[in-house]
Amino acid sequence: MTVFIDPDLPADQLREKLYEGNLVVLTRLRAVADFVAYTRDQLEQLFAPHDPEHAHEHFDPAEMAKMLGPWKPSFIHADMSKKLVCEIITAAGLPAEYTHYDVPKPRTSFPVGHLTTGVAFAFPWHRDVWYSAPAQQLNWWLPIYPAREDNSMSFDLPSFNRQVPNSSDTFDYYRNNAKRLTTATQIQKETQARPGAIDHKPVHDLVVLPAPGEVLLFSGAQLHTSIPNTSGRARYSVDFRTVDARDLEEGRGAPLADVHCTGTAIRDFHNVKTGDAFDEQTVVRLFGPPPPDAMLVFAPPEAERSATAS
Ligand SMILES: [Fe+2]
C-alpha cells in the first residue's frame, strides 16, 4: 500500500489507486483552504468568544449537544457547503459530469470524558461499506484545525480486502434513516446501530495527518477508526463522499470482502454538475428494489425539528 501525496495521475487512475486500498493526500487545492476558512468562521461564531479547540472547557456536554444539534444540519445542508464541496471535487480533477457527491459532514471529537455520544460519537473500527456505502465510494477527510495523533483517526491498511469479523449484519440503511431522527438529542447513551469490527486488534495501524488546507482521500472499504481524544483539544474535521457514475454502472470499485448490511446509501449522492440524484430505475437495477415502507433517504427538515425539540 502507498500513501500518494499530490500524485500526477489522471482521475481514472487516481480512483483506481484508491479502490486498490492506497491513500491519497492532496495538498495544493485552494478550494480546500477556502472550505477550512468557511468552517472555522462558523465554529468561531458558534462558540464565541471561546476558541473552538477549547470549547469543551466552557460548555458542559448537555450545552454542547444543544449547540451542535441544530448547527450540524444547518452546516450540512447550506448552499455554501455544497458549493465548496463541488469546487474541491473539480479542483481535484474529477469530472463534474460523472461525479456524484454526498453533503459534507462536520465531525467533532471532544476530549475523553466529555460529549462522546449522539452528535459527537467516536466510531469504532469500521468500513463505511458496512454502513451501506457503495463499493465506489471515496471518502474525503479534511481537518479544520491541526489534527493530532491523539485525536484523529487511524487506518488498518493490511486488513483491506480481508475478511474481518464484524456486526454489519445488524445494519439496514433504511431502518437507520428512521432511527437517526433522535440522534442529536442523545447525550449519554448511544442507541443507533453502529456496525463495527468485533474484537479487532490491528497488527499495524497508520495515522495520516494532513494539515488544515489539505485533504485525505480513501476508499469507503478501508478499515478505520476514531482515535479516543486524549489531546486536551477538541478535534473538528469535515468529510464528504463521492461516487463515479461510470464506475458504478460498470462495476469498478473496491473489493467488498465482508459486507453483510442491507439497503444502499446511493440515493444520498447528487451529481456535481446538475445536482440530480441517480434515477430510481438505475438504483433498483443495480441494488434491487427496496421494501415498500423504506425510508430511502434521511429527510433533513425532520432532522432539524428533532434536533431543536430537546
Ligand atoms: Fe467512516
Boltz pocket constraint, residues with backbone or C-beta under 6 A from the ligand:
constraints:
  - pocket:
      binder: B
      contacts: [[A, 123], [A, 126], [A, 127], [A, 128], [A, 224]]
      max_distance: 6.0
